[in-house]
């Protein structure tokens, strides 16, 4: 798996995922808040399956000249 999630995208996924999980754990939102596991996992891994399917890449990779 080549990393296709980077920088701000990765940070936002982790923060949003943790916020949704915390909200679900405290009962602020319903059980649907555990969907936050998805952005958390993709942010931690740095790879997103839909990004790979559609050819998106937010990870800045420097190419050697």
C-alpha positions in Angstrom: 0.0 0.0 0.0 1.5 3.3 -1.1 0.6 6.2 1.2 -2.0 8.5 -0.4 -3.0 10.6 2.6 -0.7 13.2 3.9 -0.2 16.5 5.7 -3.3 18.4 6.7 -5.6 15.7 5.4 -4.1 13.1 7.7 -4.2 15.4 10.7 -7.9 16.3 10.1 -8.8 12.6 9.7 -7.2 11.8 13.1 -8.8 14.7 14.9 -12.2 14.2 13.5 -12.1 10.5 14.1 -11.1 10.9 17.7 -13.8 13.6 18.2 -16.5 11.4 16.8 -15.4 8.4 18.9 -15.2 10.6 22.1 -18.7 12.0 21.4 -20.1 8.4 20.9 -18.3 7.1 24.1 -19.7 10.0 26.2 -23.2 9.5 24.8 -23.3 13.0 23.1 -24.2 11.4 19.8 -25.6 7.9 19.1 -23.7 4.8 18.2 -23.2 6.2 14.7 -20.3 8.3 16.2 -18.2 5.2 16.1 -18.0 5.7 12.4 -15.1 7.9 13.5 -13.0 4.7 13.5 -12.8 4.9 9.7 -11.1 8.4 9.4 -9.0 7.5 12.4 -7.7 4.3 10.8 -7.1 5.9 7.4 -5.3 8.8 9.1 -3.1 6.6 11.1 -2.3 4.3 8.2 -1.9 7.1 5.7 -3.8 5.1 3.1 -7.4 5.6 2.0 -9.0 2.9 -0.2 -11.4 5.3 -2.1 -8.4 7.6 -2.8 -6.6 4.6 -4.3 -9.7 3.7 -6.4 -10.1 7.1 -7.8 -6.5 8.0 -8.1 -6.4 10.8 -5.5 -3.2 11.5 -3.6 -2.7 14.2 -1.0 0.7 12.9 0.2 3.5 15.1 -1.1 6.3 12.8 -2.3 9.5 14.5 -3.4 10.9 13.0 -6.6 14.6 12.7 -7.1 15.9 14.7 -10.1 
